[in-house]
Amino acid sequence: MSVCKLLSVAAAVAAVVSMPLPAAAFDGWHLDNATAIPGKGSAWDYVSLDAARGHLFIGRRGAGLQVYDLASHKALGIIGTTASDSANGATLMPEFDLGISYNENGTITPFKLSTLEAQASIKLGDELDATHYDPATKRIIVNMAAGKDGTELQVLEAPSLKKVGSIKVSTKKPEHAEADGQGNFYMASRDENSVYRINTKDMTVTAQWPTPGCAQTNGLALDAANRRIFLGCRGSATVKPSFAVMDADNGAILYTFEIGGGNDDVVYDAELKRVFLTNGVNSVMNVFEQVDANTYKPSEALGTMAGVRTMAMDHKSKKIYAITAEGSADYSKKITTSVSPYYANTFFDNKFYVLTYSK
């Protein structure tokens, strides 16, 4: 299939919130390759990259944690029992030759990155959403399903995967998170429009900061060197979808700018000084230039495909890998209207794509 047929028109008119700045230089990010993976249609969520081996791990839920080889553009197989467990994605810990598939049925599935050999799945609860790794404390944070009074974040040690404690937070929608290498763990809270700072060693919440101008705080990436948090905000009835920059030490919002709707991921590249946000509802990837720690400019808004909302970047080659599938909203089934009234819930066979972007 040609690249042109896969590109959709993206309407992303940027509106600065503070004083307007000259636009950044245009990089020309574009779609390099689109490969369809044969198989049954499936929903999906997160994607992660083992750059050393050229393996992309794709959480295809009912189809399992799929391993995709970037050199050959071929799917290598499914990890363990993750199809029946319904994989949401994978967290990779190369120093231990360890990956874990985090699964919707409340299990995690450990596997070796070198051989892709899976161990038996480990049950943690009835349901979970994602896991995150803090290399400084060698601990894994697990976003379990929310209860009536908030969410339990289970804490596991690596590589044993033994539970060492838990952290209770009031949010019912814990989302993307990243560690700063100093024992601090920052996590977006979509329903509370806030960011948590958590001490992973003491397993305590040390701050919770509101995100004014950033509604439904969802995507999160971290510039640890400059102490900046980059947020993707889905917006609300009164606040437009936006990119926000937060001070990682005091929670102050330093910058906001309008982006496409349906954000679900943010990636930062320190060498390029670029922040990327994928937005699945409006089918656009917004790119911002970091001039310095306090100054940001919109660079471009690349039209992608419907559903392109999560991604992984190879920071050496500067290639970005994203995923999506051709689908439709079947109104006889439940539709996630909180994202969009036409959010796809049915996906077609042999129409799942791995997309490669570069400049």
Beta strands, then each sheet from edge to edge (+ up, - down):
strand 1: 30-37
strand 2: 47-50
strand 3: 55-59
strand 4: 65-69
strand 5: 74-78
strand 6: 87-93
strand 7: 98-103
strand 8: 107-112
strand 9: 122-123
strand 10: 128-134
strand 11: 139-144
strand 12: 151-157
strand 13: 163-169
strand 14: 174-179
strand 15: 184-189
strand 16: 194-199
strand 17: 204-210
strand 18: 217-223
strand 19: 228-233
strand 20: 242-247
strand 21: 253-258
strand 22: 263-269
strand 23: 274-279
strand 24: 284-292
strand 25: 295-303
strand 26: 311-314
strand 27: 319-328
strand 28: 346-358
sheet 1: 1+ 28- 27+ 26-
sheet 2: 2+ 3- 4+ 5-
sheet 3: 6+ 7- 8+ 9-
sheet 4: 10+ 11- 12+ 13-
sheet 5: 14+ 15- 16+ 17-
sheet 6: 18+ 19- 20+ 21-
sheet 7: 22+ 23- 24+ 25-
end
